[in-house]
Amino acid sequence: MRPSQDDGPTSTDPRDSAHWDAVEEVSELLHEERFREALAELRDVLRADATNPYAFYFLGIALYETGELEPARDAYRACLKVAPTHLGARVALTHVLRALGDLRGAIHEGSLALSQAPGDAEVLYALGMAHHGRGDEAAARRFFHAFLEAGPDFDLAEEVKMILTDMGDRPS
């Protein structure tokens, strides 16, 4: 769950810009896969301002990448508590809940993300994976096909095509 280019400031609000400024260097650490260093920096940022959604989001990423799934889940939930519309955190939480075996929770979070961003490829992928994990192949197929129609990145599209093929489907 690497940060994407869309993880930066979402408005011209000075508080949002200040939150981003506090974590901008940390985002570089994450891109460089220096997760332990990022964790230390993020904890300092959160000690200074426990309402920084970017810090919680990036904390979730760093924890996930170091294999700490429960703390990653909690970091994403904290992000959503201070920024309920943070789509990246909602999608990441969907993936973490699925990885933890909470498929009902993953589908719930994915559905909230879908209502927020209908047609978003990352949301559709997360929901497809959650339904696939739950064994609801019909729903998984619907989300996977919608994902492929959304113009996703090549590698993820190839992964989904392989999953569909394993499910007996013939993706285009």
Residue frames relative to the residue before (quaternion, step in Angstrom):
aa qw qx qy qz dx dy dz
M 1.0000 0.0000 0.0000 0.0000 0.00 0.00 0.00
R 0.0137 0.8198 -0.5689 0.0643 3.53 0.44 1.20
P 0.5401 -0.5933 0.4613 0.3789 3.59 -1.10 0.55
S 0.2838 -0.7505 0.5713 0.1725 3.53 -1.11 0.66
Q 0.6939 -0.4582 0.3465 0.4342 3.53 -1.29 0.11
D 0.6611 0.5273 -0.3045 0.4383 3.59 1.15 -0.48
D 0.5441 0.6595 -0.3852 0.3473 3.58 1.24 0.05
G 0.5138 0.6628 -0.4049 0.3643 3.59 1.25 0.04
P 0.7932 -0.3080 0.2107 0.4812 3.55 -1.31 -0.17
T 0.2820 -0.7901 0.5298 0.1248 3.53 -0.98 0.89
S 0.7835 0.2000 -0.1335 0.5729 3.59 1.21 -0.03
T 0.5310 -0.6032 0.4795 0.3524 3.52 -1.33 -0.02
D 0.3418 0.7483 -0.4893 0.2894 3.57 1.29 0.25
P 0.4904 -0.6871 0.4435 0.3013 3.63 -0.73 0.98
R 0.6296 0.5276 -0.3451 0.4539 3.61 1.03 -0.70
D 0.6331 0.5151 -0.3255 0.4774 3.58 1.03 -0.80
S 0.6491 0.5107 -0.3151 0.4675 3.58 0.95 -0.82
A 0.6436 0.5109 -0.3223 0.4700 3.59 0.99 -0.79
H 0.6242 0.5269 -0.3364 0.4686 3.58 1.00 -0.78
W 0.6715 0.4892 -0.3026 0.4671 3.57 0.91 -0.88
D 0.6324 0.5461 -0.3333 0.4367 3.58 0.92 -0.89
A 0.6506 0.5417 -0.3120 0.4312 3.58 1.04 -0.78
V 0.7844 0.3140 -0.1601 0.5104 3.61 1.14 -0.54
E 0.3939 0.7586 -0.4657 0.2291 3.58 1.21 -0.13
E 0.6773 0.4719 -0.3014 0.4772 3.61 0.91 -0.83
V 0.6078 0.5501 -0.3493 0.4538 3.57 1.10 -0.67
S 0.6113 0.5478 -0.3654 0.4389 3.59 1.00 -0.71
E 0.6220 0.5285 -0.3389 0.4678 3.59 1.09 -0.63
L 0.6170 0.5344 -0.3437 0.4643 3.58 1.02 -0.75
L 0.6545 0.5075 -0.3107 0.4664 3.57 0.97 -0.81
H 0.6445 0.5091 -0.3219 0.4710 3.59 0.97 -0.80
E 0.6964 0.4445 -0.2554 0.5022 3.57 1.15 -0.66
E 0.4250 -0.7341 0.4230 0.3187 3.58 1.38 0.10
R 0.4086 0.6658 -0.4942 0.3815 3.56 1.05 0.84
F 0.0453 -0.8861 0.4612 -0.0009 3.51 0.75 1.21
R 0.6456 0.5184 -0.3352 0.4496 3.62 0.92 -0.79
E 0.6440 0.5026 -0.3204 0.4796 3.58 0.98 -0.81
A 0.6392 0.5297 -0.3194 0.4569 3.55 0.99 -0.85
L 0.6233 0.5492 -0.3436 0.4380 3.60 0.97 -0.81
A 0.6655 0.4992 -0.3081 0.4615 3.58 0.88 -0.92
E 0.6644 0.5025 -0.3032 0.4628 3.58 0.92 -0.91
L 0.6718 0.5099 -0.3030 0.4436 3.58 0.92 -0.90
R 0.6252 0.5239 -0.3477 0.4624 3.59 1.01 -0.69
D 0.6261 0.5190 -0.3325 0.4776 3.60 1.07 -0.70
V 0.6385 0.5202 -0.3249 0.4649 3.59 0.95 -0.86
L 0.7016 0.4681 -0.2765 0.4607 3.58 0.87 -0.91
R 0.5834 0.5435 -0.3789 0.4698 3.61 1.13 -0.48
A 0.6857 0.4755 -0.2766 0.4767 3.57 1.04 -0.77
D 0.8005 -0.0137 0.0493 0.5971 3.61 1.08 -0.72
A 0.1851 -0.8279 0.5259 0.0614 3.55 -0.17 1.33
T 0.6394 0.4959 -0.3492 0.4726 3.59 1.22 0.34
N 0.4489 0.6952 -0.4525 0.3324 3.59 1.21 0.31
P 0.3010 -0.7932 0.4964 0.1839 3.62 -0.25 1.21
Y 0.6190 0.5469 -0.3543 0.4385 3.60 1.04 -0.70
A 0.6325 0.5302 -0.3356 0.4541 3.57 1.00 -0.77
F 0.6632 0.4854 -0.3123 0.4765 3.60 0.92 -0.84
Y 0.6445 0.5251 -0.3230 0.4523 3.57 0.96 -0.85
F 0.6965 0.4553 -0.2724 0.4831 3.59 0.83 -0.96
L 0.5787 0.5534 -0.3720 0.4696 3.58 1.14 -0.58
G 0.6357 0.5281 -0.3219 0.4619 3.58 0.98 -0.83
I 0.6461 0.5147 -0.3182 0.4652 3.57 0.96 -0.85
A 0.6817 0.4916 -0.2953 0.4543 3.59 0.80 -1.01
L 0.6629 0.4967 -0.3085 0.4676 3.59 0.94 -0.84
Y 0.6276 0.5293 -0.3337 0.4633 3.59 0.97 -0.82
E 0.7003 0.4859 -0.2701 0.4479 3.56 0.84 -0.99
T 0.6953 0.4149 -0.2783 0.5167 3.60 1.20 -0.37
G 0.5999 -0.6280 0.3305 0.3695 3.56 1.28 0.32
E 0.5408 0.6090 -0.4049 0.4156 3.59 1.24 0.25
L 0.1225 -0.8693 0.4764 0.0484 3.53 0.40 1.30
E 0.6652 0.4962 -0.3325 0.4480 3.63 0.84 -0.83
P 0.6732 0.4584 -0.3183 0.4851 3.63 0.86 -0.78
A 0.5984 0.5423 -0.3672 0.4615 3.62 1.07 -0.62
R 0.6214 0.5390 -0.3294 0.4635 3.58 0.96 -0.88
D 0.6847 0.4917 -0.2839 0.4569 3.56 0.89 -0.97
A 0.6314 0.5234 -0.3334 0.4651 3.59 1.05 -0.72
Y 0.6582 0.4898 -0.3179 0.4751 3.60 0.93 -0.82
R 0.6388 0.5106 -0.3321 0.4700 3.60 0.99 -0.73
A 0.6342 0.5173 -0.3313 0.4695 3.59 1.03 -0.75
C 0.6085 0.5405 -0.3440 0.4682 3.58 1.04 -0.76
L 0.7022 0.4694 -0.2720 0.4610 3.57 0.86 -0.95
K 0.5833 0.5669 -0.3732 0.4463 3.56 1.17 -0.48
V 0.7492 0.3620 -0.2156 0.5110 3.60 0.94 -0.83
A 0.7817 0.1356 -0.0765 0.6040 3.62 1.22 -0.41
P 0.1789 -0.8588 0.4704 0.0958 3.59 0.40 1.23
T 0.7180 0.4271 -0.2634 0.4824 3.62 1.12 -0.42
H 0.3870 0.7174 -0.4975 0.2967 3.63 1.19 0.26
L 0.2993 -0.8102 0.4817 0.1483 3.55 -0.09 1.36
G 0.6321 0.5483 -0.3375 0.4312 3.60 0.93 -0.82
A 0.6633 0.4904 -0.3033 0.4770 3.57 0.97 -0.84
R 0.6434 0.5248 -0.3268 0.4516 3.60 0.99 -0.80
V 0.6669 0.4839 -0.3011 0.4800 3.59 0.94 -0.86
A 0.6545 0.5071 -0.3127 0.4656 3.58 0.93 -0.88
L 0.6280 0.5238 -0.3334 0.4692 3.58 1.02 -0.78
T 0.6000 0.5578 -0.3509 0.4535 3.59 1.03 -0.74
H 0.6858 0.4789 -0.2815 0.4701 3.59 0.87 -0.95
V 0.6657 0.5015 -0.3129 0.4554 3.59 0.92 -0.86
L 0.6485 0.5086 -0.3286 0.4614 3.59 0.91 -0.83
R 0.6225 0.5237 -0.3372 0.4738 3.58 1.03 -0.76
A 0.6698 0.5016 -0.2988 0.4587 3.58 0.90 -0.92
L 0.6830 0.4657 -0.2773 0.4896 3.58 1.14 -0.62
G 0.5613 -0.6310 0.3767 0.3807 3.59 1.27 -0.06
D 0.5427 0.5888 -0.4119 0.4349 3.59 1.27 0.13
L 0.0734 -0.8560 0.5116 0.0134 3.54 0.45 1.25
R 0.6060 0.5385 -0.3560 0.4648 3.58 1.06 -0.66
G 0.6667 0.4908 -0.2934 0.4781 3.59 0.94 -0.89
A 0.6325 0.5344 -0.3288 0.4542 3.58 1.02 -0.81
I 0.6736 0.4829 -0.2964 0.4746 3.58 0.91 -0.88
H 0.6149 0.5402 -0.3422 0.4614 3.59 1.04 -0.73
E 0.6930 0.4623 -0.2783 0.4782 3.59 0.81 -0.99
G 0.6428 0.5198 -0.3215 0.4619 3.57 0.99 -0.79
S 0.6442 0.5172 -0.3165 0.4661 3.57 1.03 -0.76
L 0.6196 0.5175 -0.3391 0.4829 3.58 1.07 -0.70
A 0.6436 0.5113 -0.3176 0.4727 3.57 0.98 -0.83
L 0.6465 0.5257 -0.3190 0.4516 3.59 0.97 -0.84
S 0.6513 0.4987 -0.3260 0.4699 3.59 0.99 -0.76
Q 0.6572 0.5004 -0.2941 0.4808 3.56 1.16 -0.60
A 0.8157 0.0754 0.0083 0.5734 3.60 0.99 -0.85
P 0.0938 -0.8174 0.5669 0.0423 3.60 0.39 1.18
G 0.8115 0.2708 -0.2033 0.4763 3.54 -0.96 0.85
D 0.4733 0.6621 -0.4547 0.3618 3.62 1.24 -0.01
A 0.4932 -0.7012 0.4301 0.2829 3.58 -0.68 1.12
E 0.6727 0.5001 -0.3179 0.4430 3.62 0.86 -0.87
V 0.6297 0.5181 -0.3273 0.4774 3.58 1.06 -0.73
L 0.6676 0.5053 -0.3016 0.4561 3.58 0.88 -0.94
Y 0.6330 0.5210 -0.3241 0.4720 3.59 1.02 -0.78
A 0.6621 0.5122 -0.3083 0.4520 3.59 0.87 -0.97
L 0.6754 0.4769 -0.2942 0.4795 3.59 0.94 -0.84
G 0.6193 0.5355 -0.3443 0.4595 3.58 0.99 -0.73
M 0.6734 0.4916 -0.2940 0.4673 3.57 0.92 -0.92
A 0.6458 0.5183 -0.3257 0.4563 3.60 0.97 -0.80
H 0.6775 0.4694 -0.2942 0.4840 3.59 0.90 -0.88
H 0.6150 0.5341 -0.3400 0.4700 3.58 1.04 -0.72
G 0.6600 0.5100 -0.3000 0.4629 3.58 0.94 -0.87
R 0.6754 0.4857 -0.2754 0.4818 3.54 1.12 -0.69
G 0.5081 -0.6615 0.4149 0.3635 3.58 1.25 -0.30
D 0.5142 0.6083 -0.4330 0.4221 3.58 1.25 0.22
E 0.1501 -0.8565 0.4905 0.0577 3.53 0.35 1.33
A 0.6081 0.5522 -0.3683 0.4355 3.62 1.03 -0.64
A 0.6755 0.4649 -0.2897 0.4936 3.59 0.91 -0.89
A 0.6210 0.5426 -0.3431 0.4497 3.59 0.97 -0.81
R 0.6483 0.5236 -0.3162 0.4534 3.58 0.91 -0.90
R 0.6453 0.5254 -0.3246 0.4497 3.58 0.91 -0.93
F 0.7070 0.4527 -0.2729 0.4698 3.57 0.84 -0.95
F 0.6442 0.5182 -0.3310 0.4548 3.59 0.99 -0.73
H 0.6568 0.4901 -0.3192 0.4758 3.59 0.95 -0.79
A 0.6387 0.5067 -0.3260 0.4786 3.60 0.98 -0.79
F 0.6052 0.5519 -0.3368 0.4644 3.57 1.10 -0.76
L 0.6844 0.4838 -0.2928 0.4602 3.59 0.82 -0.94
E 0.6556 0.5051 -0.3056 0.4709 3.58 1.09 -0.67
A 0.6264 0.5701 -0.3249 0.4208 3.59 1.22 -0.48
G 0.4829 -0.6982 0.4204 0.3203 3.60 1.26 0.00
P 0.1309 0.8373 -0.5197 0.1085 3.59 0.80 0.98
D 0.6591 -0.4664 0.3859 0.4463 3.54 -1.31 0.06
F 0.6723 -0.5705 0.3148 0.3512 3.53 -1.10 0.84
D 0.6915 0.4995 -0.3010 0.4262 3.61 0.73 -1.03
L 0.6789 0.4735 -0.2910 0.4798 3.56 0.91 -0.89
A 0.6154 0.5399 -0.3454 0.4588 3.58 1.04 -0.72
E 0.6536 0.5049 -0.3155 0.4673 3.59 0.96 -0.82
E 0.6220 0.5321 -0.3373 0.4649 3.60 1.03 -0.75
V 0.6750 0.4873 -0.2942 0.4694 3.57 0.89 -0.91
K 0.6239 0.5274 -0.3453 0.4618 3.60 0.99 -0.72
M 0.6443 0.5047 -0.3242 0.4743 3.60 1.02 -0.73
I 0.6308 0.5166 -0.3361 0.4714 3.59 0.99 -0.78
L 0.6580 0.5044 -0.3105 0.4650 3.57 0.90 -0.90
T 0.6360 0.5178 -0.3288 0.4684 3.59 0.97 -0.81
D 0.6530 0.5019 -0.3099 0.4750 3.61 0.97 -0.83
M 0.6633 0.4801 -0.2942 0.4929 3.59 1.18 -0.54
G 0.5706 -0.6139 0.3742 0.3970 3.59 1.28 0.02
D 0.5253 0.6168 -0.4094 0.4195 3.55 1.26 0.30
R 0.2833 -0.7363 0.5865 0.1833 3.56 -1.21 0.42
P 0.1466 -0.8161 0.5525 0.0856 3.60 0.06 1.24
S 0.4462 -0.6969 0.4935 0.2676 3.55 -1.11 0.64
